[in-house]
């Protein structure tokens, strides 16, 4: 048992300033709201805060194809009309309607439609590539700090974009930071466990590691009714060396705290027992919360119900989204935590702030402190949200059947598969810059300046960093 976890937290205010468009459900502004809520609870004083580096194209190409990365680098709203061939090549047409959640690429009449704007799900917007570089850089940096044993838990709420494929943008995701982070972790760990509690199937991560036993992917998600992305059946278990190392827990509308938490704990405890991972990556998509704009579950952020009352103490059983984080933390394994989906932004901020507190073993008051975004939390100004009221279509017999199938598949895997370790590749590649060749009239952005500064412990209260005296923290 570790005496006290060392937490590294990655944030760059620029990641919350991009805009997908007026009718798009993805609002990166939720990241600014989360960060300010973390600050208002003074959680930043209990962890190390870092501005992530912007991932270089060569780093992104460790998973994605080089030509796809170059395409993302070059395309802009003003030039996208010049990329019609690339748009058809790199973007599978898909339109995820917020109200009905119908994915049109499963309807034959839409199969060959190529939208003008990359796709309704994945639009081209200003600073698209920089956005990808920042959120991917955060997850890569988090993995490297874990690899070098500089922290026990690393948090990047901007990450978790699990739908992006090797050569394809999908489901609001352009670069798959999770795959890049896992590839980093594999340099130092024989086995990586990936857990996904987003309401949507973690298809991009599963696909990337579908043929290997060095990564086990476990996804709890809504499945059926043409729900995006249409994958994640319990029968999808991996292939070749990866057979039985992909675990899918397909759920129906309306699952509640108690059912979800019980199933999660049963499956994950068995997975950890058998697979014995060296590190865990936990994707905490908040669209599985009740009331999410694109979700259909009834999960609270941190529910609890009375288990029993004794004369000395009252026993409460924790349930809900945050309880999954709390449970995974108790394994005391190196842990990389990311965000993911989440489209009711005030609830996203509530969720990830409370879960930051969970990772810090800090219980937060339910009354939200004054902060820059306090108006978004009206009228209750409370941290926790109640359960939803969608009819729970997950019968006990259905959940039991899923559990039995998953546990049966786990019986077939080799206990803690071994791997022949080789020389560890270098952590990162940084291109050399010749200062003599740089244009003195060209503005040098903050990230370029930061590359020349060793940033060990950075604390800041706003979206732009302000170094503080460590003695004051």
C-alpha positions as a Markdown table, in Angstrom:
| # | Residue | x | y | z |
|---|---|---|---|---|
| 1 | Unk | 0.0 | 0.0 | 0.0 |
| 2 | Unk | 1.5 | 3.3 | -1.0 |
| 3 | Unk | 1.7 | 5.9 | 1.8 |
| 4 | Unk | 0.6 | 8.8 | -0.5 |
| 5 | Unk | 0.0 | 8.9 | -4.2 |
| 6 | Unk | 2.0 | 11.3 | -6.3 |
| 7 | Unk | -0.4 | 12.9 | -8.8 |
| 8 | Unk | 0.6 | 14.7 | -12.0 |
| 9 | Unk | -2.1 | 16.7 | -13.7 |
| 10 | Unk | -1.9 | 18.1 | -17.2 |
| 11 | Unk | -3.7 | 21.1 | -18.5 |
| 12 | Unk | -3.3 | 23.8 | -21.2 |
| 13 | Unk | -5.9 | 26.6 | -21.3 |
| 14 | Unk | -5.6 | 26.7 | -25.1 |
| 15 | Unk | -7.3 | 23.3 | -25.4 |
| 16 | Unk | -10.5 | 24.8 | -24.1 |
| 17 | Unk | -10.6 | 27.7 | -26.5 |
| 18 | Unk | -11.3 | 25.8 | -29.8 |
| 19 | Unk | -14.8 | 25.7 | -31.2 |
| 20 | Unk | -16.3 | 22.8 | -33.1 |
| 21 | Unk | -19.2 | 24.9 | -34.4 |
| 22 | Unk | -22.6 | 26.4 | -33.2 |
| 23 | Unk | -24.6 | 23.2 | -33.3 |
| 24 | Unk | -21.9 | 20.7 | -32.4 |
| 25 | Unk | -22.3 | 18.9 | -29.1 |
| 26 | Unk | -18.6 | 18.7 | -28.4 |
| 27 | Unk | -17.7 | 21.8 | -26.3 |
| 28 | Unk | -14.0 | 21.9 | -25.3 |
| 29 | Unk | -14.9 | 24.8 | -23.1 |
| 30 | Unk | -15.9 | 22.1 | -20.6 |
| 31 | Unk | -12.2 | 21.6 | -20.0 |
| 32 | Unk | -11.8 | 25.3 | -18.8 |
| 33 | Unk | -14.8 | 24.8 | -16.6 |
| 34 | Unk | -13.3 | 21.6 | -15.1 |
| 35 | Unk | -9.9 | 23.2 | -14.5 |
| 36 | Unk | -11.4 | 26.3 | -12.7 |
| 37 | Unk | -13.6 | 24.0 | -10.6 |
| 38 | Unk | -10.5 | 22.0 | -9.6 |
| 39 | Unk | -8.8 | 25.3 | -8.7 |
| 40 | Unk | -11.8 | 26.6 | -6.7 |
| 41 | Unk | -11.6 | 23.4 | -4.5 |
| 42 | Unk | -7.8 | 24.1 | -4.2 |
| 43 | Unk | -7.0 | 20.6 | -5.5 |
| 44 | Unk | -4.1 | 22.0 | -7.4 |
| 45 | Unk | -2.2 | 22.5 | -4.1 |
| 46 | Unk | -2.2 | 18.7 | -3.7 |
| 47 | Unk | -0.7 | 17.7 | -7.0 |
| 48 | Unk | 1.9 | 18.7 | -9.6 |
| 49 | Unk | 0.5 | 20.7 | -12.5 |
| 50 | Unk | 2.1 | 20.6 | -15.9 |
| 51 | Unk | 1.5 | 22.2 | -19.2 |
| 52 | Unk | 1.8 | 19.4 | -21.8 |
| 53 | Unk | 4.1 | 19.7 | -24.8 |
| 54 | Unk | 2.5 | 19.9 | -28.2 |
| 55 | Unk | 3.0 | 16.4 | -29.7 |
| 56 | Unk | 5.2 | 16.5 | -32.8 |
| 57 | Unk | 3.8 | 15.0 | -36.0 |
| 58 | Unk | 6.4 | 12.3 | -35.8 |
| 59 | Unk | 5.0 | 11.3 | -32.3 |
| 60 | Unk | 1.5 | 11.2 | -33.7 |
| 61 | Unk | 2.7 | 9.0 | -36.5 |
| 62 | Unk | 3.7 | 6.4 | -34.0 |
| 63 | Unk | 0.2 | 5.1 | -34.5 |
| 64 | Unk | -1.5 | 7.2 | -37.2 |
| 65 | Unk | -0.3 | 7.1 | -40.8 |
| 66 | Unk | 2.1 | 9.9 | -41.7 |
| 67 | Unk | 0.0 | 11.0 | -44.6 |
| 68 | Unk | -3.1 | 11.3 | -42.4 |
| 69 | Unk | -1.2 | 13.3 | -39.8 |
| 70 | Unk | 0.1 | 15.6 | -42.6 |
| 71 | Unk | -3.5 | 16.0 | -43.9 |
| 72 | Unk | -4.6 | 17.1 | -40.4 |
| 73 | Unk | -1.6 | 19.5 | -40.2 |
| 74 | Unk | -2.4 | 21.2 | -43.5 |
| 75 | Unk | -6.2 | 21.4 | -43.7 |
| 76 | Unk | -8.0 | 24.5 | -42.4 |
| 77 | Unk | -11.5 | 25.9 | -42.8 |
| 78 | Unk | -10.3 | 28.2 | -45.6 |
| 79 | Unk | -8.5 | 25.4 | -47.5 |
| 80 | Unk | -10.7 | 22.4 | -47.0 |
| 81 | Unk | -12.2 | 22.8 | -50.5 |
| 82 | Unk | -8.7 | 21.8 | -51.8 |
| 83 | Unk | -8.8 | 18.5 | -50.0 |
| 84 | Unk | -11.8 | 16.7 | -51.4 |
| 85 | Unk | -9.9 | 13.6 | -52.2 |
| 86 | Unk | -8.3 | 13.4 | -48.8 |
| 87 | Unk | -11.7 | 14.1 | -47.1 |
| 88 | Unk | -13.1 | 11.1 | -48.9 |
| 89 | Unk | -10.1 | 9.0 | -47.9 |
| 90 | Unk | -9.6 | 9.9 | -44.3 |
| 91 | Unk | -13.2 | 10.5 | -43.0 |
| 92 | Unk | -15.9 | 7.9 | -43.0 |
| 93 | Unk | -19.2 | 9.8 | -43.5 |
| 94 | Unk | -21.1 | 9.8 | -40.3 |
| 95 | Unk | -23.7 | 12.1 | -38.8 |
| 96 | Unk | -24.6 | 11.6 | -35.1 |
| 97 | Unk | -27.9 | 13.3 | -34.5 |
| 98 | Unk | -27.9 | 14.6 | -30.9 |
| 99 | Unk | -31.6 | 13.9 | -30.3 |
| 100 | Unk | -32.0 | 10.5 | -31.9 |
| 101 | Unk | -28.5 | 9.2 | -31.9 |
| 102 | Unk | -29.0 | 7.6 | -35.3 |
| 103 | Unk | -25.8 | 6.9 | -37.2 |
| 104 | Unk | -26.5 | 7.5 | -40.9 |
| 105 | Unk | -23.6 | 5.5 | -42.2 |
| 106 | Unk | -25.6 | 2.4 | -41.3 |
| 107 | Unk | -28.4 | 3.5 | -43.7 |
| 108 | Unk | -27.6 | 2.4 | -47.3 |
| 109 | Unk | -28.8 | 5.6 | -49.0 |
| 110 | Unk | -26.1 | 7.6 | -47.0 |
| 111 | Unk | -23.3 | 5.1 | -47.5 |
| 112 | Unk | -21.4 | 7.2 | -50.2 |
| 113 | Unk | -22.2 | 10.7 | -48.9 |
| 114 | Unk | -19.0 | 12.7 | -48.3 |
| 115 | Unk | -19.9 | 15.9 | -46.4 |
| 116 | Unk | -18.2 | 19.2 | -47.4 |
| 117 | Unk | -16.9 | 19.7 | -43.9 |
| 118 | Unk | -15.1 | 16.5 | -43.0 |
| 119 | Unk | -18.4 | 15.2 | -41.6 |
| 120 | Unk | -20.9 | 16.6 | -39.2 |
| 121 | Unk | -19.2 | 14.7 | -36.4 |
| 122 | Unk | -15.7 | 15.8 | -37.3 |
| 123 | Unk | -15.7 | 19.3 | -38.7 |
| 124 | Unk | -12.6 | 21.3 | -39.7 |
| 125 | Unk | -12.2 | 24.3 | -37.4 |
| 126 | Unk | -9.6 | 26.8 | -36.5 |
| 127 | Unk | -6.5 | 25.4 | -34.8 |
| 128 | Unk | -7.7 | 21.8 | -35.3 |
| 129 | Unk | -4.2 | 20.4 | -35.5 |
| 130 | Unk | -2.9 | 22.4 | -32.5 |
| 131 | Unk | -5.9 | 21.1 | -30.5 |
| 132 | Unk | -4.9 | 17.5 | -31.4 |
| 133 | Unk | -1.2 | 18.2 | -30.5 |
| 134 | Unk | -2.1 | 19.5 | -27.0 |
| 135 | Unk | -4.5 | 16.8 | -25.9 |
| 136 | Unk | -2.3 | 14.1 | -27.4 |
| 137 | Unk | 0.8 | 15.6 | -25.8 |
| 138 | Unk | -0.9 | 15.5 | -22.4 |
| 139 | Unk | -1.6 | 11.8 | -22.6 |
| 140 | Unk | 1.9 | 11.1 | -23.9 |
| 141 | Unk | 3.5 | 13.2 | -21.2 |
| 142 | Unk | 1.4 | 11.4 | -18.6 |
| 143 | Unk | 2.5 | 8.0 | -19.8 |
| 144 | Unk | 6.2 | 9.1 | -19.7 |
| 145 | Unk | 6.0 | 10.4 | -16.2 |
| 146 | Unk | 4.5 | 7.0 | -15.1 |
| 147 | Unk | 7.2 | 5.2 | -17.1 |
| 148 | Unk | 9.9 | 7.1 | -15.3 |
| 149 | Unk | 8.2 | 6.6 | -11.9 |
| 150 | Unk | 7.9 | 10.3 | -11.4 |
| 151 | Unk | 4.2 | 9.9 | -10.3 |
| 152 | Unk | 1.8 | 7.2 | -9.3 |
| 153 | Unk | -1.3 | 8.7 | -11.0 |
| 154 | Unk | -1.4 | 11.0 | -14.1 |
| 155 | Unk | -4.5 | 12.9 | -15.1 |
| 156 | Unk | -5.3 | 14.4 | -18.5 |
| 157 | Unk | -8.9 | 15.3 | -18.7 |
| 158 | Unk | -8.4 | 16.8 | -22.2 |
| 159 | Unk | -7.6 | 13.3 | -23.5 |
| 160 | Unk | -9.6 | 10.1 | -24.0 |
| 161 | Unk | -10.6 | 10.6 | -27.6 |
| 162 | Unk | -11.1 | 6.9 | -28.2 |
| 163 | Unk | -12.8 | 6.7 | -31.6 |
| 164 | Unk | -10.0 | 7.9 | -33.9 |
| 165 | Unk | -8.5 | 5.2 | -36.1 |
| 166 | Unk | -5.1 | 4.9 | -37.8 |
| 167 | Unk | -6.2 | 6.7 | -40.9 |
| 168 | Unk | -9.6 | 8.1 | -40.0 |
| 169 | Unk | -11.3 | 10.8 | -37.9 |
| 170 | Unk | -14.4 | 9.4 | -36.2 |
| 171 | Unk | -16.9 | 10.4 | -33.5 |
| 172 | Unk | -15.5 | 13.9 | -32.7 |
| 173 | Unk | -12.0 | 12.3 | -32.5 |
| 174 | Unk | -9.1 | 13.1 | -34.8 |
| 175 | Unk | -6.0 | 11.7 | -33.0 |
| 176 | Unk | -6.3 | 8.8 | -30.7 |
| 177 | Unk | -4.2 | 10.0 | -27.7 |
| 178 | Unk | -5.1 | 6.8 | -25.7 |
| 179 | Unk | -3.4 | 4.5 | -28.3 |
| 180 | Unk | -0.3 | 6.8 | -28.3 |
| 181 | Unk | -0.2 | 6.8 | -24.5 |
| 182 | Unk | -0.5 | 3.0 | -24.3 |
| 183 | Unk | 2.3 | 2.6 | -26.9 |
| 184 | Unk | 4.5 | 4.7 | -24.6 |
| 185 | Unk | 3.5 | 2.6 | -21.6 |
| 186 | Unk | 4.3 | -0.6 | -23.5 |
| 187 | Unk | 8.0 | 0.5 | -23.7 |
| 188 | Unk | 8.2 | -0.1 | -19.9 |
| 189 | Unk | 5.3 | -2.5 | -19.1 |
| 190 | Unk | 4.7 | -6.0 | -20.4 |
| 191 | Unk | 0.9 | -5.7 | -20.0 |
| 192 | Unk | -1.4 | -2.7 | -20.1 |
| 193 | Unk | -5.0 | -2.8 | -19.0 |
| 194 | Unk | -7.3 | -0.3 | -20.7 |
| 195 | Unk | -10.7 | 0.4 | -19.1 |
| 196 | Unk | -13.4 | 2.6 | -20.8 |
| 197 | Unk | -16.6 | 3.8 | -19.1 |
| 198 | Unk | -17.8 | 6.2 | -21.8 |
| 199 | Unk | -21.3 | 5.5 | -23.0 |
| 200 | Unk | -19.9 | 4.9 | -26.5 |
| 201 | Unk | -17.8 | 1.8 | -27.3 |
| 202 | Unk | -14.0 | 2.4 | -27.2 |
| 203 | Unk | -13.7 | 1.1 | -30.7 |
| 204 | Unk | -10.5 | 3.0 | -31.8 |
| 205 | Unk | -8.4 | 1.6 | -28.9 |
| 206 | Unk | -9.8 | -1.9 | -29.2 |
| 207 | Unk | -9.1 | -1.9 | -33.0 |
| 208 | Unk | -5.5 | -0.8 | -32.4 |
| 209 | Unk | -4.7 | -3.7 | -30.1 |
| 210 | Unk | -7.2 | -6.3 | -31.4 |
| 211 | Unk | -4.4 | -8.7 | -32.4 |
| 212 | Unk | -2.1 | -8.5 | -29.3 |
| 213 | Unk | -2.2 | -9.9 | -25.8 |
| 214 | Unk | 0.0 | -7.1 | -24.4 |
| 215 | Unk | -3.0 | -4.8 | -24.1 |
| 216 | Unk | -6.4 | -5.9 | -22.7 |
| 217 | Unk | -9.2 | -3.6 | -23.5 |
| 218 | Unk | -12.4 | -3.6 | -21.4 |
| 219 | Unk | -15.3 | -1.3 | -22.5 |
| 220 | Unk | -18.6 | -0.8 | -20.7 |
| 221 | Unk | -21.0 | 0.9 | -23.2 |
| 222 | Unk | -24.4 | 1.2 | -24.7 |
| 223 | Unk | -24.9 | -1.3 | -27.6 |
| 224 | Unk | -27.8 | -1.8 | -30.1 |
| 225 | Unk | -30.5 | 0.4 | -31.6 |
| 226 | Unk | -27.9 | 1.7 | -34.1 |
| 227 | Unk | -26.1 | 3.5 | -31.3 |
| 228 | Unk | -22.7 | 5.0 | -32.3 |
| 229 | Unk | -20.3 | 3.5 | -33.3 |
| 230 | Unk | -22.3 | 0.3 | -33.8 |
| 231 | Unk | -19.5 | -2.0 | -32.4 |
| 232 | Unk | -18.8 | -3.5 | -29.0 |
| 233 | Unk | -20.9 | -6.8 | -29.0 |
| 234 | Unk | -19.9 | -9.2 | -26.2 |
| 235 | Unk | -18.8 | -11.6 | -29.0 |
| 236 | Unk | -16.1 | -9.2 | -30.2 |
| 237 | Unk | -13.2 | -10.7 | -28.2 |
| 238 | Unk | -10.0 | -10.1 | -30.2 |
| 239 | Unk | -8.2 | -12.3 | -32.8 |
| 240 | Unk | -5.0 | -14.2 | -33.2 |
| 241 | Unk | -2.7 | -13.5 | -30.3 |
| 242 | Unk | -5.3 | -11.0 | -29.0 |
| 243 | Unk | -8.1 | -13.5 | -28.8 |
| 244 | Unk | -10.0 | -13.1 | -25.5 |
| 245 | Unk | -8.0 | -10.0 | -24.7 |
| 246 | Unk | -10.8 | -7.6 | -25.9 |
| 247 | Unk | -13.7 | -7.5 | -23.5 |
| 248 | Unk | -17.0 | -5.8 | -24.3 |
| 249 | Unk | -19.8 | -5.2 | -21.8 |
| 250 | Unk | -22.8 | -4.2 | -24.0 |
| 251 | Unk | -25.5 | -2.4 | -22.0 |
| 252 | Unk | -29.0 | -1.2 | -22.8 |
| 253 | Unk | -30.7 | 2.1 | -22.0 |
| 254 | Unk | -31.2 | 3.3 | -18.4 |
| 255 | Unk | -28.7 | 1.3 | -16.4 |
| 256 | Unk | -28.5 | 2.5 | -12.9 |
| 257 | Unk | -25.7 | 3.1 | -10.3 |
| 258 | Unk | -26.1 | -0.1 | -8.5 |
| 259 | Unk | -26.3 | -2.4 | -11.5 |
| 260 | Unk | -23.4 | -0.7 | -13.3 |
| 261 | Unk | -21.1 | -0.5 | -10.3 |
| 262 | Unk | -21.7 | -4.2 | -9.3 |
| 263 | Unk | -21.0 | -5.4 | -12.8 |
| 264 | Unk | -18.0 | -3.2 | -13.2 |
| 265 | Unk | -16.4 | -4.4 | -9.9 |
| 266 | Unk | -17.0 | -8.0 | -10.6 |
| 267 | Unk | -15.5 | -7.9 | -14.1 |
| 268 | Unk | -12.6 | -5.6 | -13.4 |
| 269 | Unk | -11.5 | -7.5 | -10.2 |
| 270 | Unk | -11.4 | -10.7 | -12.2 |
| 271 | Unk | -9.5 | -9.1 | -15.1 |
| 272 | Unk | -6.8 | -7.7 | -12.8 |
| 273 | Unk | -6.5 | -11.0 | -11.0 |
| 274 | Unk | -6.0 | -13.0 | -14.2 |
| 275 | Unk | -4.2 | -10.5 | -16.5 |
| 276 | Unk | -2.0 | -8.9 | -13.8 |
| 277 | Unk | -1.3 | -5.6 | -15.7 |
| 278 | Unk | 1.7 | -3.5 | -14.9 |
| 279 | Unk | -0.3 | -0.3 | -15.5 |
| 280 | Unk | -3.9 | 0.8 | -16.0 |
| 281 | Unk | -5.4 | 3.4 | -18.4 |
| 282 | Unk | -8.8 | 4.5 | -17.4 |
| 283 | Unk | -11.0 | 6.5 | -19.8 |
| 284 | Unk | -13.7 | 8.4 | -17.8 |
| 285 | Unk | -16.1 | 9.5 | -20.5 |
| 286 | Unk | -18.8 | 11.5 | -18.7 |
| 287 | Unk | -21.5 | 10.9 | -21.3 |
| 288 | Unk | -22.5 | 7.9 | -19.3 |
| 289 | Unk | -23.9 | 10.2 | -16.7 |
| 290 | Unk | -27.6 | 10.8 | -16.3 |
| 291 | Unk | -28.9 | 13.8 | -18.3 |
| 292 | Unk | -26.1 | 13.8 | -20.8 |
| 293 | Unk | -27.0 | 15.4 | -24.1 |
| 294 | Unk | -25.9 | 12.2 | -26.1 |
| 295 | Unk | -26.2 | 9.6 | -23.4 |
| 296 | Unk | -28.9 | 7.2 | -22.2 |
| 297 | Unk | -27.7 | 5.9 | -18.8 |
| 298 | Unk | -28.9 | 6.8 | -15.3 |
| 299 | Unk | -25.6 | 7.1 | -13.6 |
| 300 | Unk | -25.0 | 9.7 | -10.9 |
| 301 | Unk | -21.5 | 11.1 | -10.4 |
| 302 | Unk | -21.1 | 9.7 | -6.9 |
| 303 | Unk | -24.1 | 8.0 | -5.5 |
| 304 | Unk | -24.4 | 6.1 | -2.2 |
| 305 | Unk | -27.1 | 4.1 | -0.5 |
| 306 | Unk | -27.5 | 2.9 | 3.1 |
| 307 | Unk | -26.1 | -0.6 | 3.4 |
| 308 | Unk | -26.8 | -1.1 | 7.1 |
| 309 | Unk | -27.1 | 0.9 | 10.3 |
| 310 | Unk | -25.1 | -0.2 | 13.3 |
| 311 | Unk | -25.2 | 1.4 | 16.8 |
| 312 | Unk | -21.7 | 2.6 | 16.2 |
| 313 | Unk | -21.6 | 3.5 | 12.5 |
| 314 | Unk | -23.7 | 3.8 | 9.4 |
| 315 | Unk | -22.4 | 1.8 | 6.5 |
| 316 | Unk | -22.8 | 3.4 | 3.1 |
| 317 | Unk | -22.1 | 1.7 | -0.2 |
| 318 | Unk | -20.7 | 4.0 | -2.9 |
| 319 | Unk | -22.0 | 3.7 | -6.4 |
| 320 | Unk | -21.9 | 5.7 | -9.6 |
| 321 | Unk | -19.3 | 6.9 | -12.1 |
| 322 | Unk | -16.8 | 8.1 | -9.5 |
| 323 | Unk | -17.0 | 4.8 | -7.7 |
| 324 | Unk | -15.4 | 3.1 | -10.7 |
| 325 | Unk | -12.5 | 5.5 | -10.4 |
| 326 | Unk | -12.3 | 4.9 | -6.7 |
| 327 | Unk | -12.3 | 1.1 | -7.2 |
| 328 | Unk | -9.6 | 1.1 | -9.9 |
| 329 | Unk | -7.4 | 3.3 | -7.7 |
| 330 | Unk | -7.5 | 0.7 | -4.9 |
| 331 | Unk | -5.4 | -1.7 | -7.0 |
| 332 | Unk | -2.4 | 0.6 | -6.3 |
| 333 | Unk | -1.1 | 0.2 | -9.9 |
| 334 | Unk | 0.3 | 3.0 | -11.9 |
| 335 | Unk | -2.7 | 4.7 | -13.3 |
| 336 | Unk | -3.3 | 7.1 | -16.3 |
| 337 | Unk | -6.7 | 8.8 | -16.2 |
| 338 | Unk | -8.3 | 10.6 | -19.1 |
| 339 | Unk | -11.5 | 12.3 | -20.0 |
| 340 | Unk | -13.6 | 11.4 | -23.0 |
| 341 | Unk | -17.2 | 12.0 | -24.0 |
| 342 | Unk | -19.5 | 14.3 | -22.1 |
| 343 | Unk | -21.9 | 16.8 | -23.6 |
| 344 | Unk | -23.7 | 18.4 | -20.8 |
| 345 | Unk | -20.7 | 20.5 | -19.9 |
| 346 | Unk | -21.5 | 21.6 | -16.4 |
| 347 | Unk | -22.0 | 17.9 | -15.4 |
| 348 | Unk | -18.7 | 17.0 | -17.1 |
| 349 | Unk | -16.9 | 19.6 | -15.0 |
| 350 | Unk | -18.6 | 18.4 | -11.8 |
| 351 | Unk | -17.7 | 14.8 | -12.6 |
| 352 | Unk | -14.0 | 15.2 | -13.5 |
| 353 | Unk | -13.5 | 17.6 | -10.5 |
| 354 | Unk | -15.0 | 15.1 | -8.1 |
| 355 | Unk | -13.0 | 12.3 | -9.6 |
| 356 | Unk | -9.8 | 14.4 | -9.3 |
| 357 | Unk | -10.7 | 14.6 | -5.6 |
| 358 | Unk | -11.2 | 10.8 | -5.5 |
| 359 | Unk | -7.7 | 10.3 | -7.0 |
| 360 | Unk | -6.4 | 12.7 | -4.3 |
| 361 | Unk | -8.3 | 10.9 | -1.5 |
| 362 | Unk | -10.0 | 14.3 | -0.9 |
| 363 | Unk | -13.7 | 14.5 | -0.1 |
| 364 | Unk | -15.2 | 17.6 | -1.6 |
| 365 | Unk | -18.0 | 19.7 | -0.2 |
| 366 | Unk | -21.2 | 19.5 | -2.2 |
| 367 | Unk | -21.6 | 23.3 | -2.4 |
| 368 | Unk | -19.5 | 24.6 | -5.3 |
| 369 | Unk | -17.1 | 27.4 | -4.3 |
| 370 | Unk | -17.1 | 30.7 | -6.1 |
| 371 | Unk | -15.3 | 30.5 | -9.5 |
| 372 | Unk | -15.3 | 32.0 | -12.9 |
| 373 | Unk | -18.0 | 29.7 | -14.2 |
| 374 | Unk | -20.2 | 29.6 | -11.2 |
| 375 | Unk | -23.3 | 30.7 | -13.2 |
| 376 | Unk | -23.2 | 27.4 | -15.1 |
| 377 | Unk | -24.0 | 25.4 | -12.0 |
| 378 | Unk | -27.2 | 27.3 | -11.1 |
| 379 | Unk | -29.6 | 27.0 | -9.5 |
| 380 | Unk | -28.4 | 24.3 | -7.0 |
| 381 | Unk | -24.7 | 25.2 | -7.2 |
| 382 | Unk | -24.1 | 21.6 | -6.1 |
| 383 | Unk | -21.3 | 19.2 | -7.1 |
| 384 | Unk | -23.3 | 16.0 | -7.2 |
| 385 | Unk | -26.2 | 15.2 | -9.6 |
| 386 | Unk | -29.1 | 12.8 | -9.0 |
| 387 | Unk | -29.7 | 9.6 | -10.8 |
| 388 | Unk | -31.7 | 9.7 | -14.1 |
| 389 | Unk | -35.2 | 8.4 | -14.7 |
| 390 | Unk | -34.8 | 6.6 | -18.0 |
| 391 | Unk | -36.4 | 3.2 | -17.9 |
| 392 | Unk | -33.8 | 0.6 | -17.1 |
| 393 | Unk | -34.0 | -2.0 | -19.9 |
| 394 | Unk | -31.1 | -4.0 | -18.4 |
| 395 | Unk | -32.9 | -6.9 | -16.6 |
| 396 | Unk | -31.1 | -8.9 | -14.0 |
| 397 | Unk | -31.1 | -12.0 | -16.3 |
| 398 | Unk | -29.6 | -9.9 | -19.2 |
| 399 | Unk | -26.8 | -8.5 | -17.0 |
| 400 | Unk | -26.2 | -12.0 | -15.5 |
| 401 | Unk | -25.8 | -13.4 | -19.0 |
| 402 | Unk | -23.3 | -10.8 | -20.0 |
| 403 | Unk | -21.3 | -11.3 | -16.8 |
| 404 | Unk | -21.2 | -15.1 | -17.3 |
| 405 | Unk | -20.0 | -14.7 | -20.9 |
| 406 | Unk | -17.3 | -12.3 | -20.0 |
| 407 | Unk | -16.0 | -14.4 | -17.1 |
| 408 | Unk | -16.2 | -17.5 | -19.2 |
| 409 | Unk | -14.0 | -15.9 | -21.9 |
| 410 | Unk | -11.5 | -14.9 | -19.2 |
| 411 | Unk | -11.0 | -18.5 | -18.3 |
| 412 | Unk | -9.4 | -19.1 | -21.7 |
| 413 | Unk | -6.6 | -16.5 | -21.4 |
| 414 | Unk | -3.1 | -17.3 | -20.3 |
| 415 | Unk | -2.4 | -16.0 | -16.8 |
| 416 | Unk | -0.2 | -12.9 | -17.1 |
| 417 | Unk | 1.1 | -13.5 | -20.7 |
| 418 | Unk | 4.9 | -12.9 | -20.8 |
| 419 | Unk | 6.8 | -10.8 | -23.3 |
| 420 | Unk | 10.4 | -10.8 | -24.4 |
| 421 | Unk | 11.6 | -7.4 | -23.3 |
| 422 | Unk | 13.9 | -5.6 | -25.6 |
| 423 | Unk | 16.0 | -2.4 | -25.4 |
| 424 | Unk | 13.6 | 0.4 | -24.4 |
| 425 | Unk | 13.2 | 3.0 | -27.1 |
| 426 | Unk | 13.9 | 6.7 | -26.3 |
| 427 | Unk | 11.0 | 8.6 | -24.7 |
| 428 | Unk | 10.6 | 11.2 | -27.3 |
| 429 | Unk | 12.0 | 12.8 | -30.4 |
| 430 | Unk | 12.4 | 16.6 | -30.5 |
| 431 | Unk | 13.5 | 18.1 | -33.8 |
| 432 | Unk | 16.5 | 20.5 | -33.6 |
| 433 | Unk | 15.9 | 24.1 | -34.2 |
| 434 | Unk | 18.6 | 26.4 | -35.5 |
| 435 | Unk | 18.1 | 29.7 | -33.8 |
| 436 | Unk | 20.2 | 31.4 | -36.5 |
| 437 | Unk | 17.7 | 30.3 | -39.2 |
| 438 | Unk | 14.6 | 31.6 | -37.3 |
| 439 | Unk | 13.0 | 34.7 | -38.5 |
| 440 | Unk | 13.4 | 37.4 | -35.8 |
| 441 | Unk | 10.2 | 39.1 | -37.0 |
| 442 | Unk | 8.2 | 36.0 | -36.6 |
| 443 | Unk | 6.2 | 35.7 | -33.4 |
| 444 | Unk | 7.3 | 32.8 | -31.2 |
| 445 | Unk | 4.4 | 31.2 | -29.5 |
| 446 | Unk | 4.3 | 30.2 | -25.8 |
| 447 | Unk | 4.8 | 26.5 | -26.5 |
| 448 | Unk | 8.0 | 27.2 | -28.5 |
| 449 | Unk | 9.3 | 29.3 | -25.6 |
| 450 | Unk | 8.4 | 26.6 | -23.1 |
| 451 | Unk | 10.6 | 24.0 | -24.9 |
| 452 | Unk | 13.7 | 25.8 | -23.7 |
| 453 | Unk | 12.5 | 25.8 | -20.1 |
| 454 | Unk | 12.6 | 23.0 | -17.6 |
| 455 | Unk | 9.2 | 23.0 | -16.1 |
| 456 | Unk | 9.3 | 20.7 | -13.0 |
| 457 | Unk | 6.4 | 22.0 | -10.9 |
| 458 | Unk | 4.0 | 24.4 | -12.5 |
| 459 | Unk | 1.1 | 25.9 | -10.6 |
| 460 | Unk | -1.3 | 28.4 | -12.1 |
| 461 | Unk | -4.7 | 29.7 | -11.3 |
| 462 | Unk | -5.8 | 30.8 | -14.8 |
| 463 | Unk | -5.9 | 29.6 | -18.3 |
| 464 | Unk | -2.5 | 31.1 | -18.9 |
| 465 | Unk | 0.3 | 29.9 | -16.6 |
| 466 | Unk | 1.8 | 32.1 | -13.9 |
| 467 | Unk | 4.7 | 30.5 | -12.1 |
| 468 | Unk | 4.4 | 30.7 | -8.3 |
| 469 | Unk | 6.8 | 30.4 | -5.5 |
| 470 | Unk | 6.8 | 26.7 | -4.5 |
| 471 | Unk | 7.2 | 27.8 | -0.9 |
| 472 | Unk | 3.7 | 29.3 | -1.1 |
| 473 | Unk | 2.0 | 26.1 | -2.1 |
